[in-house]
Amino acid sequence: MKPKTFIFVGRSGSGKGTQLELLEKFLAGENKDIGAQSFVMGNIFREFMKGEGYAQERAREIINGGNLMPDFITISLFTKALLEKIQSHEHAYIDGFPRSIPQAQAVIDAMSYFKRESPVIIDIDVSEEEVKKRMLKRGRPDDTEEGIASRFAFYNREVVPAVEFLKEKSGFNYIKIDGERSVEAIHEDLKNHIIAL
């Protein structure tokens, strides 16, 4: 297998982070000559927010106010991470990006620039009802009925069109995985799809 780019998408609580880690471990065992880099936007944002500059101060104001970061910040942080870490001989795993059409265009531009052939979109499909159950069960402070409804609305309004935008572009592979099964069953299904590529 040549070095691949795997773009994980799915609603909050779909388990995409877990599946990313499992796929990374599996492929690392299959071919030890191919390394890996993960680009998880949640981690990238957290690292950025540790800074003490005016940009970070504004970001904290936006986040604490319950608002979304503007595309230019998200795209610039994602791009910076790619520029610093991506290598031609390694798999790239992306989670939490793109979440809008401008971000999807940034993915297309980046894949072209870095000559990443046939990126794979992995859509972990879990219904809103199931995700809501999972989120209420885990009991995080922002996992309220109102907060969950707001995230669903954002996902349907922004993320779904971004994924559709990428699917329509030539060169992208799209895999839809039923995420309402056991972690092991989902991983096995995903693994079989990747092997078949």
C-alpha positions in Angstrom: 0.0 0.0 0.0 1.2 3.5 -0.8 1.0 6.2 1.8 -2.7 7.3 2.1 -4.7 10.1 3.5 -7.7 9.1 5.6 -10.3 11.8 6.4 -12.6 10.8 9.2 -16.1 12.4 9.4 -19.1 11.8 11.5 -21.3 13.4 14.2 -19.8 14.1 17.6 -20.1 10.9 19.5 -19.9 8.6 16.4 -16.7 7.0 17.6 -14.5 8.3 14.7 -11.6 9.1 16.9 -11.5 5.5 18.2 -11.7 4.1 14.7 -8.9 6.4 13.5 -6.6 5.1 16.3 -7.5 1.4 15.5 -6.9 1.9 11.8 -3.6 3.6 12.5 -2.5 0.7 14.7 -3.6 -1.9 12.1 -1.8 -0.2 9.2 1.3 0.3 11.3 1.4 -3.4 11.9 0.8 -4.2 8.2 3.7 -2.1 6.8 6.3 -0.9 9.2 8.0 1.1 6.5 5.2 3.6 6.3 4.9 6.0 9.2 1.9 8.1 10.2 0.9 11.6 11.2 -2.4 12.4 12.8 -4.1 15.8 12.3 -6.9 16.0 14.9 -8.4 19.5 14.9 -9.5 19.2 18.6 -5.8 18.6 19.6 -4.5 21.3 17.2 -7.0 23.9 18.7 -6.1 22.9 22.3 -2.4 23.4 21.6 -3.1 26.8 19.9 -5.2 27.9 22.9 -2.3 27.3 25.3 -0.6 30.4 23.8 -0.8 33.8 25.4 -1.1 36.1 22.4 -3.9 38.3 21.3 -5.0 35.7 18.7 -5.4 33.1 21.5 -7.2 35.7 23.7 -9.7 36.3 20.9 -10.1 32.6 20.4 -10.9 32.0 24.0 -13.5 34.8 24.0 -15.2 33.2 21.0 -15.1 29.6 22.4 -16.3 30.8 25.9 -19.1 32.7 24.3 -20.3 29.5 22.7 -19.5 30.6 19.2 -17.6 28.9 16.3 -14.1 29.7 15.2 -14.0 31.5 11.9 -12.9 29.5 8.9 -9.7 31.5 8.4 -8.4 30.5 11.8 -9.3 26.8 11.4 -7.8 26.6 7.9 -4.7 28.4 9.0 -4.1 26.1 12.0 -4.8 23.0 9.9 -2.5 24.3 7.1 0.3 25.1 9.6 0.1 21.6 11.0 0.4 20.0 7.5 3.3 22.3 6.6 5.2 21.3 9.7 4.4 17.6 9.8 3.2 15.9 6.6 5.7 13.6 4.9 5.4 12.0 1.5 6.2 8.5 2.9 3.7 8.5 5.7 0.0 7.9 6.1 -2.0 11.0 7.1 -5.0 10.7 9.4 -7.4 13.7 9.6 -10.2 14.2 12.1 -12.4 17.2 12.7 -11.6 18.9 9.3 -13.3 19.9 7.0 -16.3 21.3 8.7 -17.4 23.8 6.1 -17.2 24.1 2.3 -14.2 26.6 2.5 -12.4 24.1 4.6 -13.2 21.3 2.1 -11.7 23.4 -0.6 -8.6 23.8 1.6 -8.4 20.0 1.8 -8.6 19.7 -2.0 -5.8 22.3 -2.4 -3.6 20.6 0.2 -4.0 17.2 -1.3 -3.0 18.6 -4.7 -0.1 20.5 -3.3 1.3 17.6 -1.3 0.6 15.1 -4.2 -1.6 13.0 -1.9 -3.3 10.6 -4.3 -6.8 9.1 -3.8 -7.7 10.5 -0.3 -10.2 8.4 1.5 -13.2 9.9 3.3 -14.4 7.6 6.0 -17.9 8.5 7.2 -18.8 6.8 10.5 -22.6 6.9 10.2 -24.6 7.0 13.4 -28.1 8.3 13.7 -28.9 11.4 15.7 -30.9 9.3 18.2 -28.1 6.9 18.9 -25.5 9.7 19.2 -27.7 11.6 21.6 -28.0 8.5 23.8 -24.2 8.2 23.8 -23.6 11.8 24.6 -26.1 12.0 27.4 -24.6 8.8 28.9 -21.0 10.2 28.9 -22.2 13.2 30.9 -19.8 16.0 29.8 -20.8 19.5 30.9 -21.8 20.6 27.3 -23.7 17.4 26.6 -27.1 19.0 27.4 -30.2 18.6 25.3 -29.8 22.1 24.0 -26.0 21.7 23.3 -26.6 18.4 21.5 -29.3 19.9 19.3 -27.1 22.8 18.4 -24.3 20.4 17.3 -26.7 18.4 15.2 -27.9 21.5 13.5 -24.4 22.6 12.8 -23.4 19.2 11.4 -26.4 19.1 9.1 -26.0 22.7 8.0 -22.2 22.9 7.5 -20.4 19.5 7.7 -22.8 17.4 5.5 -22.5 19.9 2.5 -18.7 20.0 3.0 -18.5 16.1 2.8 -20.8 16.2 -0.2 -18.5 18.8 -1.8 -15.5 16.5 -1.4 -17.4 13.4 -2.6 -18.1 15.1 -5.9 -14.5 15.8 -6.6 -12.6 13.3 -8.7 -9.9 11.4 -7.0 -11.6 11.1 -3.6 -12.7 7.7 -2.3 -15.8 7.7 0.0 -16.5 4.9 2.4 -19.7 4.9 4.6 -19.5 2.7 7.7 -22.4 1.7 9.9 -21.3 3.1 13.2 -24.1 1.6 15.3 -22.3 -1.7 15.9 -19.5 -2.8 18.3 -16.2 -1.1 18.1 -14.6 -4.4 16.9 -17.3 -4.9 14.1 -16.9 -1.4 12.8 -13.1 -1.7 12.8 -13.3 -5.0 10.9 -15.6 -3.5 8.3 -13.4 -0.5 7.9 -10.3 -2.6 7.6 -11.8 -4.7 4.9 -12.8 -1.6 2.9 -9.3 -0.2 3.2 -7.6 -3.5 2.1 -9.9 -3.6 -0.9 -8.9 -0.1 -2.1 
